């Protein structure tokens, strides 16, 4: 049927404009199975490759089985599909019967989707048979149902169809308002093709209202939306044809010609859209005739008529015969002009094209002055009748809109009540949640205060232990130095004197004395060497630097190697007093190195890890690199460990950077400003790190 394929704007007043395709999307019921024999018969009945009789046989089988054996839960869906199939066959009697049953079953099952579809189908059927009030009513019913279902897309499509029906009865203002309502629903959905259709009808309506500039603006908007989707179609040619008609209506025939010519320049248009091709050809011929360019006339008119007759485009053929009649009249051939006018009248009546019929009666009055009174009376009678019918239809539309608005208002009241109760429920839920959060937060705050107090106490104890250890270390060093000096200055001097005495006695000549002295001298030399060795070792131990913090890092790396198969290398600048760093640097640095190594173990799947401690101006540079699988550093998501590192670096006032390439490992660089300790107790880092490791 026409409303499911090509909706021509008006069987009457807007018949000269090419309509745009509106392809309805029927709901595929989830309960229907693709291999269902009834559905297979219905699909075969909709197959245009079969003859009408064969399609009717398939549908008859499906109808009989649905009526006799189909489960109640599926019957409404089957009848909905059958209704659409009979509409497309077409078989008006069986369509009406299946549509009526579909509506009845859908109402009983409270299936709003199928009710909306059935009303849509019935509205299209009435519009095809030029019953505008019934068509408008059922489109409005479908719109009401889709609106209740919050389906803005289908609600907008029903508004578009309602606007078409309003345009059919010259309710242009109402049609414009309805179309704008459809546009308001479609814009947020980015339904560009349907927006093209809406702006096309707005352009057509404003042209009928003789607001030509607005009409061109609307057609330009339609072309703008048309450029936003890439599907192959002929919509641009349809809109260009309509724009050419606007210029024709103004009498700008030369300006109209390029618009029709652009459509005809497409060599495949006669195959893609035969109806549009024929209409563009007729419009081009008419514009040429009006500009007194009679080349290819009347051949172009006759060619358009032949194509339109082959596809049964009675609306288009009535215009072509009318234009051809005007052409022959301009040539002074009143006989041919009258013959073409009579054909135009016949096809206008056949297609319910009342606008063309009125124009044809006026033309026939000019062609036969002797019968002008008869044609004029017929014109006036028909015009009055049409105006009366159109006025009735517009009044009915107003009543339908009023009833629909009341229904929507009632639904809105119910919706607001539901929203109110839902709001109250949500408010109570949020209140309970807020109370829970407050109580839980208080408990957490108390726990946090306790932890802070405990941390302060631990820090005080730690500082005392640190001070005590430093004093012990200083005492040990002083004692080592004292013993070294005593050995060197006391014992070693005495031994040297004894050796010299014995050396003097060695001048005696007897062999026994000589041998005895030699043994004594040798023993004294051994004591002297041993004492000197001890003295040197004690002195070296007293003055060398013992890097307790570095030992802690080495212990961490040894633990890593013992617990995993990962080899490690560690280098550091020995000139830096690592134990002289402040406590917060040592604690946080140790934790950051520990976290980085844990990440290498858990995520990198590496075999080797290298750690380097160095200095750059007033900054410590800590570099940790592995040869693992790496990762993409562009990922926005960070784990808890990385967030902890970032927090520690912020406390230290430093910066850090992660460089990683997938398959080539990861390198982490910490840059930490060096801060001098404010108290002597901060100089020793080993006790501090022991506290950290046991925490």
C-alpha positions as CSV (number, residue, x, y, z in Angstrom):
1,X,0.0,0.0,0.0
2,X,1.1,3.5,-0.7
3,X,1.7,4.7,2.9
4,X,4.1,1.9,3.5
5,X,6.2,2.6,0.4
6,X,5.9,6.1,-1.0
7,X,3.8,8.7,0.7
8,X,2.8,11.3,-2.0
9,X,2.0,14.5,-0.3
10,X,-1.7,14.7,-0.9
11,X,-4.0,13.0,-3.3
12,X,-5.4,16.4,-3.9
13,X,-3.8,19.8,-3.2
14,X,-0.2,18.5,-2.8
15,X,-0.2,15.9,-5.6
16,X,2.4,17.7,-7.7
17,X,5.2,17.2,-5.1
18,X,7.2,14.0,-4.9
19,X,6.8,12.3,-1.5
20,X,9.5,10.6,0.5
21,X,9.8,6.9,1.4
22,X,8.7,5.9,4.9
23,X,9.5,2.3,5.6
24,X,7.6,1.1,8.7
25,X,9.5,-1.2,11.1
26,X,7.3,-3.9,12.3
27,X,8.0,-5.4,15.7
28,X,9.4,-8.9,15.5
29,X,7.8,-10.7,18.4
30,X,10.3,-12.5,20.6
31,X,7.9,-15.4,21.1
32,X,7.8,-16.1,17.4
33,X,10.3,-18.7,16.1
34,X,11.8,-18.3,12.6
35,X,11.0,-21.9,11.7
36,X,7.3,-21.5,12.7
37,X,5.3,-22.9,9.8
38,X,2.7,-20.1,10.1
39,X,5.3,-17.4,9.9
40,X,6.9,-19.2,6.9
41,X,3.5,-19.1,5.1
42,X,3.1,-15.5,6.0
43,X,6.5,-14.6,4.6
44,X,5.8,-16.5,1.4
45,X,2.5,-14.6,1.2
46,X,4.5,-11.3,1.3
47,X,7.0,-12.4,-1.3
48,X,6.5,-10.2,-4.4
49,X,8.2,-12.8,-6.6
50,X,5.0,-14.9,-6.5
51,X,1.8,-14.2,-8.2
52,X,-1.1,-12.6,-6.3
53,X,-3.0,-15.9,-6.3
54,X,-0.1,-17.9,-5.0
55,X,0.5,-15.4,-2.2
56,X,-3.2,-15.4,-1.3
57,X,-3.0,-19.3,-1.0
58,X,-0.1,-19.1,1.5
59,X,-1.9,-16.5,3.5
60,X,-5.1,-18.5,3.5
61,X,-3.2,-21.5,5.0
62,X,-1.7,-19.3,7.7
63,X,-5.0,-17.7,8.5
64,X,-6.8,-21.1,8.8
65,X,-4.1,-22.6,11.1
66,X,-4.0,-19.4,13.2
67,X,-7.7,-19.4,13.6
68,X,-8.0,-23.1,14.5
69,X,-4.8,-24.2,16.3
70,X,-2.6,-21.2,17.3
71,X,-2.0,-20.8,21.0
72,X,-3.7,-17.8,22.5
73,X,-0.3,-16.3,23.5
74,X,0.8,-16.2,19.8
75,X,-2.5,-15.6,18.0
76,X,-2.3,-11.8,18.4
77,X,1.2,-11.8,16.9
78,X,0.1,-14.0,14.0
79,X,-2.9,-11.9,13.2
80,X,-0.8,-8.7,13.3
81,X,1.6,-10.2,10.7
82,X,-1.4,-11.5,8.6
83,X,-2.9,-8.0,8.7
84,X,0.2,-6.4,7.3
85,X,0.5,-9.2,4.6
86,X,-3.1,-8.7,3.4
87,X,-2.5,-5.0,3.3
88,X,0.5,-5.5,1.1
89,X,-1.2,-8.1,-1.1
90,X,-3.6,-6.0,-1.4
91,X,-6.8,-7.6,-0.2
92,X,-9.0,-4.9,1.5
93,X,-11.7,-7.3,2.8
94,X,-9.3,-9.7,4.4
95,X,-7.1,-6.9,5.6
96,X,-10.1,-5.3,7.4
97,X,-11.0,-8.7,9.0
98,X,-7.5,-9.6,10.2
99,X,-7.0,-6.0,11.4
100,X,-10.2,-6.1,13.4
101,X,-9.2,-9.4,15.0
102,X,-5.7,-8.1,15.7
103,X,-7.1,-5.0,17.5
104,X,-9.5,-7.1,19.5
105,X,-6.9,-9.7,20.6
106,X,-4.3,-7.0,21.4
107,X,-6.8,-5.1,23.6
108,X,-7.7,-8.3,25.4
109,X,-4.0,-9.1,25.9
110,X,-3.2,-5.5,26.7
111,X,-0.5,-5.6,24.1
112,X,0.1,-1.9,23.4
113,X,2.7,-2.5,20.8
114,X,0.5,-4.6,18.6
115,X,-2.4,-2.2,19.2
116,X,-0.3,0.7,17.9
117,X,0.8,-1.3,14.8
118,X,-2.8,-2.3,14.0
119,X,-3.9,1.3,14.3
120,X,-1.0,2.4,12.1
121,X,-2.0,-0.2,9.4
122,X,-5.7,0.8,9.5
123,X,-4.8,4.5,9.3
124,X,-2.7,3.9,6.2
125,X,-5.6,1.9,4.7
126,X,-8.0,4.8,5.2
127,X,-5.6,7.3,3.8
128,X,-5.1,5.2,0.7
129,X,-8.9,5.2,0.2
130,X,-9.1,9.0,0.8
131,X,-11.0,8.8,4.2
132,X,-8.9,11.5,6.0
133,X,-10.8,11.7,9.2
134,X,-10.6,8.0,9.9
135,X,-6.9,8.0,8.8
136,X,-6.1,10.8,11.2
137,X,-8.0,9.2,14.1
138,X,-6.1,5.9,13.8
139,X,-2.7,7.7,13.3
140,X,-3.6,9.7,16.5
141,X,-4.5,6.4,18.4
142,X,-1.1,4.9,17.3
143,X,0.7,8.1,18.4
144,X,-1.1,8.0,21.8
145,X,0.0,4.4,22.3
146,X,3.6,5.0,21.3
147,X,3.7,8.1,23.5
148,X,2.5,6.0,26.5
149,X,5.3,3.4,25.7
150,X,7.9,6.3,25.6
151,X,8.8,5.4,22.1
152,X,9.6,8.8,20.7
153,X,10.7,7.6,17.3
154,X,7.4,5.9,16.4
155,X,5.4,8.6,18.1
156,X,7.2,11.1,15.8
157,X,6.4,9.0,12.7
158,X,2.8,9.0,13.6
159,X,2.8,12.8,14.0
160,X,4.4,13.0,10.5
161,X,1.6,10.9,9.0
162,X,-1.0,13.0,10.9
163,X,0.6,16.0,9.3
164,X,0.2,14.4,5.8
165,X,-3.5,13.8,6.4
166,X,-3.9,17.4,7.6
167,X,-2.2,18.7,4.4
168,X,-4.6,16.5,2.3
169,X,-7.6,18.6,3.6
170,X,-5.7,21.9,3.4
171,X,-5.2,22.2,7.1
172,X,-1.8,23.7,6.5
173,X,-1.3,25.5,9.8
174,X,-2.3,22.3,11.7
175,X,0.0,20.3,9.5
176,X,2.9,22.6,10.1
177,X,2.4,22.5,13.9
178,X,2.2,18.7,13.9
179,X,5.3,18.4,11.7
180,X,7.3,20.7,14.1
181,X,6.2,18.4,17.0
182,X,7.6,15.5,15.1
183,X,10.9,17.3,14.5
184,X,11.2,18.1,18.2
185,X,11.1,14.3,18.9
186,X,13.4,13.3,16.1
187,X,16.2,15.8,16.5
188,X,17.6,14.3,19.8
189,X,17.5,10.8,18.2
190,X,19.6,11.9,15.1
191,X,17.1,10.3,12.8
192,X,18.3,12.2,9.8
193,X,16.2,10.5,7.1
194,X,13.0,11.2,8.9
195,X,14.1,14.7,9.6
196,X,14.5,15.1,5.8
197,X,10.9,13.9,5.3
198,X,9.7,16.4,7.9
199,X,11.5,19.4,6.4
200,X,10.3,18.3,3.0
201,X,6.6,18.4,4.1
202,X,7.2,21.8,5.7
203,X,8.6,23.1,2.5
204,X,5.6,21.8,0.6
205,X,3.1,23.2,3.0
206,X,4.7,26.7,3.1
207,X,4.7,26.6,-0.7
208,X,1.0,26.0,-0.7
209,X,0.7,29.0,1.7
210,X,2.7,31.0,-0.9
211,X,5.5,31.6,1.5
212,X,8.1,30.8,-1.1
213,X,11.2,31.9,0.7
214,X,10.4,29.8,3.8
215,X,9.7,26.9,1.5
216,X,13.2,27.1,-0.1
217,X,14.7,27.4,3.4
218,X,12.9,24.2,4.5
219,X,14.0,22.4,1.4
220,X,17.6,23.5,2.1
221,X,17.4,22.2,5.7
222,X,16.2,18.9,4.2
223,X,19.2,18.7,1.9
224,X,21.5,19.6,4.9
225,X,20.1,16.6,6.9
226,X,20.3,14.4,3.8
227,X,24.1,15.0,3.7
228,X,24.4,13.5,7.1
229,X,23.7,9.9,6.1
230,X,25.4,7.8,3.4
231,X,22.7,5.4,2.3
232,X,22.2,5.4,-1.5
233,X,18.8,7.0,-2.3
234,X,17.1,9.5,-4.6
235,X,15.9,11.8,-1.9
236,X,18.1,14.7,-3.2
237,X,16.5,14.5,-6.6
238,X,13.0,14.5,-5.0
239,X,13.8,17.6,-3.0
240,X,15.4,19.3,-6.0
241,X,12.2,18.5,-8.0
242,X,10.1,20.1,-5.2
243,X,12.3,23.2,-5.2
244,X,11.9,23.5,-8.9
245,X,8.1,23.4,-8.4
246,X,8.4,26.3,-5.9
247,X,10.0,28.4,-8.6
248,X,7.4,27.3,-11.1
249,X,4.7,28.5,-8.7
250,X,6.3,31.9,-8.6
251,X,6.6,32.0,-12.4
252,X,10.4,31.7,-12.4
253,X,10.4,29.0,-15.0
254,X,14.0,29.5,-16.2
255,X,15.2,29.3,-12.7
256,X,13.2,26.1,-12.2
257,X,14.7,24.3,-15.2
258,X,18.1,23.4,-13.7
259,X,16.5,21.7,-10.7
260,X,14.5,19.3,-13.0
261,X,17.5,18.8,-15.3
262,X,19.8,17.7,-12.5
263,X,17.4,14.9,-11.6
264,X,17.1,13.8,-15.3
265,X,20.9,13.9,-15.7
266,X,21.1,10.7,-13.5
267,X,21.1,8.0,-16.1
268,X,19.8,5.4,-13.6
269,X,17.0,7.5,-12.1
270,X,14.4,5.9,-14.4
271,X,15.3,2.6,-12.8
272,X,15.8,3.7,-9.2
273,X,12.7,5.9,-9.0
274,X,10.5,5.7,-12.1
275,X,7.7,7.9,-10.7
276,X,10.2,10.7,-9.8
277,X,11.8,10.5,-13.2
278,X,8.5,10.8,-15.1
279,X,7.4,13.8,-12.9
280,X,10.7,15.6,-13.3
281,X,10.4,15.1,-17.1
282,X,6.9,16.5,-17.1
283,X,7.9,19.5,-14.9
284,X,10.9,20.2,-17.2
285,X,8.6,20.1,-20.3
286,X,6.2,22.5,-18.6
287,X,8.9,24.9,-17.7
288,X,10.3,24.8,-21.3
289,X,6.8,25.5,-22.6
290,X,6.4,28.5,-20.3
291,X,9.7,29.9,-21.4
292,X,8.7,29.4,-25.0
293,X,11.4,26.9,-25.5
294,X,9.4,24.3,-27.5
295,X,12.3,22.1,-28.4
296,X,11.3,18.4,-27.7
297,X,7.7,19.4,-27.1
298,X,5.2,17.8,-27.0
299,X,7.4,14.7,-27.1
300,X,8.6,15.2,-23.5
301,X,5.0,15.4,-22.3
302,X,4.0,12.2,-24.1
303,X,7.1,10.3,-22.9
304,X,6.3,11.3,-19.3
305,X,2.6,10.2,-19.8
306,X,3.7,6.9,-21.2
307,X,6.0,6.1,-18.2
308,X,3.3,7.2,-15.7
309,X,0.7,5.1,-17.4
310,X,3.1,2.0,-17.2
311,X,3.4,2.4,-13.4
312,X,-0.2,3.6,-12.9
313,X,0.8,6.9,-11.4
314,X,-2.7,8.5,-11.9
315,X,-1.9,11.6,-9.8
316,X,1.1,12.3,-12.0
317,X,-0.6,11.5,-15.3
318,X,-3.5,13.8,-14.5
319,X,-1.0,16.7,-14.2
320,X,0.8,15.7,-17.4
321,X,-2.4,15.7,-19.4
322,X,-3.3,19.0,-17.9
323,X,0.0,20.6,-18.8
324,X,-0.2,19.1,-22.3
325,X,-3.7,20.6,-22.7
326,X,-2.3,24.0,-21.8
327,X,0.5,23.5,-24.4
328,X,-1.9,22.7,-27.2
329,X,-4.1,25.7,-26.2
330,X,-1.0,27.9,-26.5
331,X,-0.6,26.5,-30.0
332,X,-4.2,27.3,-31.0
333,X,-5.1,23.6,-31.3
334,X,-8.3,23.7,-29.1
335,X,-9.4,20.2,-30.2
336,X,-6.2,18.6,-29.0
337,X,-6.3,20.8,-25.9
338,X,-9.9,19.7,-25.1
339,X,-9.0,16.0,-25.6
340,X,-6.1,16.3,-23.2
341,X,-8.2,18.2,-20.7
342,X,-10.8,15.5,-20.7
343,X,-8.2,12.9,-19.9
344,X,-6.8,15.1,-17.1
345,X,-10.3,15.3,-15.7
346,X,-10.8,11.5,-15.9
347,X,-7.5,10.7,-14.1
348,X,-8.1,13.4,-11.5
349,X,-11.4,11.9,-10.6
350,X,-9.9,8.4,-10.6
351,X,-7.1,9.4,-8.2
352,X,-9.2,11.7,-6.0
353,X,-6.9,14.6,-7.1
354,X,-9.4,17.3,-6.4
355,X,-7.0,20.2,-6.9
356,X,-6.2,19.0,-10.4
357,X,-9.9,18.4,-11.1
358,X,-10.8,22.0,-10.2
359,X,-8.0,23.4,-12.4
360,X,-9.1,21.2,-15.2
361,X,-12.7,22.4,-15.0
362,X,-11.5,26.0,-15.2
363,X,-9.4,25.1,-18.2
364,X,-12.3,23.4,-20.0
365,X,-14.4,26.5,-19.4
366,X,-11.8,28.4,-21.4
367,X,-11.7,25.8,-24.1
368,X,-15.4,25.6,-24.6
369,X,-16.9,29.1,-23.9
370,X,-20.3,27.8,-25.0
371,X,-20.2,25.3,-22.1
372,X,-18.4,27.6,-19.7
373,X,-21.5,28.0,-17.4
374,X,-21.8,24.2,-17.0
375,X,-18.1,23.8,-16.2
376,X,-18.2,26.8,-13.8
377,X,-21.3,25.5,-12.0
378,X,-19.6,22.1,-11.7
379,X,-16.4,23.9,-10.4
380,X,-18.4,25.9,-7.8
381,X,-20.4,22.8,-6.6
382,X,-17.2,20.7,-6.3
383,X,-15.3,23.5,-4.6
384,X,-18.1,24.2,-2.1
385,X,-18.4,20.5,-1.4
386,X,-14.6,20.1,-0.9
387,X,-14.4,23.2,1.4
388,X,-17.3,21.8,3.5
389,X,-15.7,18.3,3.7
390,X,-12.3,19.8,4.5
391,X,-13.9,22.0,7.2
392,X,-15.6,18.9,8.7
393,X,-12.4,17.0,8.6
394,X,-10.5,19.8,10.3
395,X,-13.1,20.0,13.1
396,X,-12.8,16.3,13.6
397,X,-9.1,16.6,13.8
398,X,-9.5,19.3,16.4
399,X,-11.8,17.0,18.5
400,X,-9.4,14.1,18.1
401,X,-6.5,16.3,19.3
402,X,-8.5,17.5,22.2
403,X,-9.4,13.9,23.3
404,X,-5.8,12.8,22.8
405,X,-4.5,15.8,24.8
406,X,-6.9,14.8,27.6
407,X,-5.7,11.3,27.5
408,X,-2.1,12.4,27.6
409,X,-2.9,14.9,30.5
410,X,-4.4,12.0,32.5
411,X,-1.3,9.9,31.9
412,X,0.9,12.8,32.9
413,X,-1.0,13.1,36.2
414,X,-0.6,9.4,36.9
415,X,3.0,9.6,35.9
416,X,3.6,12.5,38.3
417,X,1.9,10.6,41.1
418,X,4.2,7.7,40.4
419,X,7.1,10.0,40.3
420,X,6.0,11.5,43.6
421,X,5.8,8.2,45.4
422,X,9.0,7.1,43.8
423,X,10.6,10.3,45.0
424,X,9.4,9.7,48.5
425,X,10.7,6.2,48.5
426,X,14.1,7.3,47.1
427,X,14.2,10.1,49.7
428,X,13.6,7.7,52.6
429,X,16.3,5.4,51.2
430,X,18.7,8.3,50.8
431,X,17.9,9.4,54.4
432,X,18.6,5.9,55.8
433,X,21.8,5.8,53.7
434,X,22.9,9.2,55.0
435,X,22.3,8.1,58.6
436,X,24.4,5.0,58.0
437,X,27.2,6.9,56.4
438,X,27.3,9.5,59.2
439,X,27.4,6.7,61.9
440,X,30.0,4.8,59.9
441,X,32.1,8.0,59.3
442,X,32.1,8.8,63.0
443,X,33.4,5.3,63.8
444,X,36.1,5.7,61.1
445,X,37.1,9.1,62.5
446,X,37.4,7.7,66.0
447,X,39.6,4.9,64.6
448,X,41.6,7.4,62.6
449,X,42.2,9.6,65.7
450,X,43.3,6.5,67.7
451,X,45.7,5.5,64.9
452,X,47.1,9.1,64.8
453,X,47.7,9.1,68.5
454,X,49.3,5.7,68.3
455,X,51.5,6.9,65.4
456,X,52.6,9.9,67.4
457,X,53.5,7.7,70.4
458,X,55.4,5.3,68.1
459,X,57.3,8.2,66.5
460,X,58.3,9.5,70.0
461,X,59.6,6.0,71.0
462,X,61.3,5.7,67.6
463,X,63.1,9.1,68.1
464,X,64.3,8.0,71.6
465,X,65.6,4.7,70.2
466,X,67.3,6.5,67.4
467,X,69.0,8.9,69.8
468,X,70.1,6.0,72.1
469,X,71.5,4.0,69.2
470,X,73.4,7.0,67.9
471,X,75.0,7.5,71.4
472,X,76.0,3.8,71.5
473,X,77.5,4.0,68.1
474,X,79.5,7.1,69.1
475,X,80.7,5.3,72.3
476,X,81.8,2.3,70.3
477,X,83.8,4.4,67.8
478,X,85.5,6.3,70.6
479,X,86.4,3.1,72.4
480,X,87.8,1.6,69.2
481,X,89.9,4.6,68.6
482,X,91.2,4.6,72.2
483,X,92.2,0.9,72.0
484,X,93.9,1.5,68.7
485,X,96.0,4.4,70.2
486,X,96.8,2.3,73.3
487,X,98.0,-0.6,71.2
488,X,100.1,1.5,68.9
489,X,101.6,3.8,71.5
490,X,102.0,1.4,74.5
491,X,102.3,-2.3,73.6
492,X,103.9,-1.8,70.3
493,X,106.5,0.6,71.8
494,X,107.4,-1.9,74.5
495,X,107.7,-4.7,72.0
496,X,110.0,-2.6,69.9
497,X,112.3,-1.9,72.9
498,X,112.5,-5.6,73.7
499,X,113.4,-6.4,70.1
500,X,116.1,-3.9,70.2
501,X,117.6,-5.3,73.5
502,X,117.6,-8.7,72.2
503,X,119.3,-7.5,69.0
504,X,122.1,-6.1,71.1
505,X,122.6,-9.4,73.0
506,X,122.8,-11.1,69.7
507,X,126.4,-9.9,69.5
508,X,127.4,-12.7,71.8
509,X,129.2,-15.4,70.0
510,X,128.1,-18.7,71.6
511,X,125.7,-20.7,69.5
512,X,123.1,-21.4,72.1
513,X,122.7,-17.8,73.0
514,X,122.5,-16.9,69.4
515,X,119.8,-19.4,68.7
516,X,117.8,-18.5,71.8
517,X,117.9,-14.8,70.9
518,X,116.9,-15.5,67.4
519,X,113.8,-17.4,68.5
520,X,112.9,-14.6,71.0
521,X,113.3,-11.9,68.3
522,X,111.2,-13.9,65.9
523,X,108.4,-14.3,68.4
524,X,108.5,-10.6,69.2
525,X,108.3,-9.7,65.5
526,X,105.2,-11.9,65.2
527,X,103.6,-10.1,68.2
528,X,104.5,-6.8,66.7
529,X,103.0,-7.6,63.3
530,X,99.8,-8.9,64.9
531,X,99.4,-5.9,67.1
532,X,100.0,-3.6,64.1
533,X,97.3,-5.5,62.1
534,X,94.8,-5.2,64.9
535,X,95.5,-1.5,65.4
536,X,95.0,-0.8,61.7
537,X,91.7,-2.8,61.5
538,X,90.3,-1.0,64.6
539,X,91.3,2.3,63.2
540,X,89.7,1.6,59.8
541,X,86.5,0.4,61.4
542,X,86.4,3.6,63.5
543,X,86.6,5.9,60.5
544,X,84.9,4.1,57.6
545,X,81.3,4.9,56.7
546,X,78.7,2.2,57.4
547,X,75.7,2.7,55.1
548,X,72.8,1.1,57.1
549,X,70.2,2.5,54.6
550,X,72.0,0.9,51.7
551,X,72.3,-2.4,53.6
552,X,68.5,-2.3,54.0
553,X,68.0,-1.9,50.2
554,X,70.4,-4.7,49.6
555,X,68.5,-6.9,52.1
556,X,65.3,-6.0,50.2
557,X,66.9,-7.1,46.9
558,X,68.3,-10.3,48.4
559,X,64.8,-11.1,49.7
560,X,63.4,-10.5,46.2
561,X,66.0,-12.9,44.6
562,X,65.4,-15.6,47.3
563,X,61.6,-15.6,46.9
564,X,61.6,-15.3,43.1
565,X,63.7,-16.3,40.2
566,X,64.5,-12.6,39.4
567,X,68.2,-11.6,39.3
568,X,69.1,-8.2,40.5
569,X,71.9,-5.6,40.2
570,X,72.4,-2.7,42.6
571,X,74.6,0.4,42.3
572,X,74.9,3.5,44.3
573,X,77.0,6.6,44.7
574,X,79.3,5.9,47.7
575,X,80.1,9.6,48.2
576,X,76.6,10.3,49.4
577,X,75.8,10.1,53.1
578,X,72.7,7.9,52.7
579,X,72.2,7.5,56.4
580,X,72.3,11.3,56.7
581,X,69.1,11.7,54.8
582,X,66.0,12.8,56.7
583,X,63.7,10.1,58.1
584,X,60.8,10.9,55.9
585,X,62.9,10.5,52.7
586,X,64.4,7.2,53.8
587,X,61.0,5.8,54.9
588,X,59.1,6.9,51.8
589,X,62.0,6.0,49.4
590,X,62.2,2.5,50.9
591,X,58.5,2.0,50.5
592,X,58.5,3.3,46.9
593,X,61.4,1.0,45.9
594,X,59.5,-1.9,47.6
595,X,56.3,-1.1,45.8
596,X,58.0,-0.8,42.4
597,X,59.8,-4.2,42.9
598,X,56.5,-5.8,43.9
599,X,54.9,-4.5,40.7
600,X,57.8,-6.0,38.7
601,X,57.2,-9.4,40.4
602,X,53.4,-9.3,40.0
603,X,52.9,-7.8,36.6
604,X,56.1,-7.5,34.6
605,X,57.1,-11.2,34.3
606,X,60.7,-10.1,34.1
607,X,64.0,-12.0,34.6
608,X,66.2,-9.1,35.7
609,X,65.8,-5.9,37.8
610,X,68.4,-3.2,38.1
611,X,68.4,-0.5,40.8
612,X,70.6,2.6,40.7
613,X,70.9,5.4,43.4
614,X,72.7,8.6,42.3
615,X,72.6,12.3,42.7
616,X,71.9,15.2,40.3
617,X,72.6,18.7,41.8
618,X,70.3,18.8,44.8
619,X,68.2,15.8,43.8
620,X,68.4,12.1,44.4
621,X,67.9,10.1,41.3
622,X,66.5,6.6,41.9
623,X,66.2,4.4,38.7
624,X,64.5,1.0,38.8
625,X,64.3,-0.9,35.5
626,X,63.1,-4.4,34.5
627,X,63.2,-6.4,31.3
628,X,59.6,-7.5,31.6
629,X,56.6,-7.4,29.1
630,X,55.9,-3.7,29.7
631,X,52.5,-2.0,29.4
632,X,50.8,1.0,27.7
633,X,51.4,4.1,29.8
634,X,48.3,5.8,28.1
635,X,45.9,3.9,30.3
636,X,44.1,6.3,32.6
637,X,43.4,3.7,35.3
638,X,46.0,3.4,38.1
639,X,46.3,0.8,40.8
640,X,46.5,1.4,44.5
641,X,50.3,0.9,44.5
642,X,50.8,3.7,41.9
643,X,48.5,6.0,43.7
644,X,50.5,5.4,46.9
645,X,53.7,6.2,45.1
646,X,52.2,9.4,43.8
647,X,51.0,10.3,47.3
648,X,54.5,9.7,48.8
649,X,56.2,11.7,46.0
650,X,53.8,14.6,46.7
651,X,54.8,14.5,50.4
652,X,58.5,14.6,49.5
653,X,58.0,17.4,46.9
654,X,59.6,15.3,44.2
655,X,58.5,13.9,40.8
656,X,58.4,10.5,39.2
657,X,58.1,9.2,35.7
658,X,57.3,5.8,34.2
659,X,58.6,4.8,30.8
660,X,57.4,1.5,29.4
661,X,57.2,-0.2,26.0
662,X,55.2,-3.4,25.5
663,X,57.7,-6.2,25.2
664,X,60.7,-4.1,26.1
665,X,60.3,-3.6,29.9
666,X,59.6,-0.7,32.3
667,X,61.8,2.0,33.8
668,X,60.7,4.0,36.9
669,X,62.6,7.2,37.8
670,X,62.2,9.0,41.1
671,X,63.6,12.5,41.5
672,X,63.7,13.5,45.2
673,X,64.9,16.9,46.6
674,X,67.6,16.4,49.2
675,X,66.6,17.8,52.7
676,X,69.2,18.1,55.5
677,X,68.0,16.6,58.8
678,X,67.0,19.1,61.4
679,X,68.0,16.9,64.3
680,X,70.9,14.6,64.9
681,X,68.6,11.8,65.5
682,X,67.5,11.8,61.9
683,X,71.0,10.8,60.7
684,X,70.7,7.1,61.4
685,X,68.4,5.3,58.9
686,X,68.9,1.6,59.8
687,X,66.7,1.7,63.0
688,X,64.1,3.7,61.1
689,X,63.9,1.2,58.3
690,X,63.8,-1.7,60.8
691,X,60.8,0.0,62.3
692,X,59.2,0.3,58.8
693,X,59.8,-3.3,57.9
694,X,58.3,-4.6,61.1
695,X,55.2,-2.2,60.8
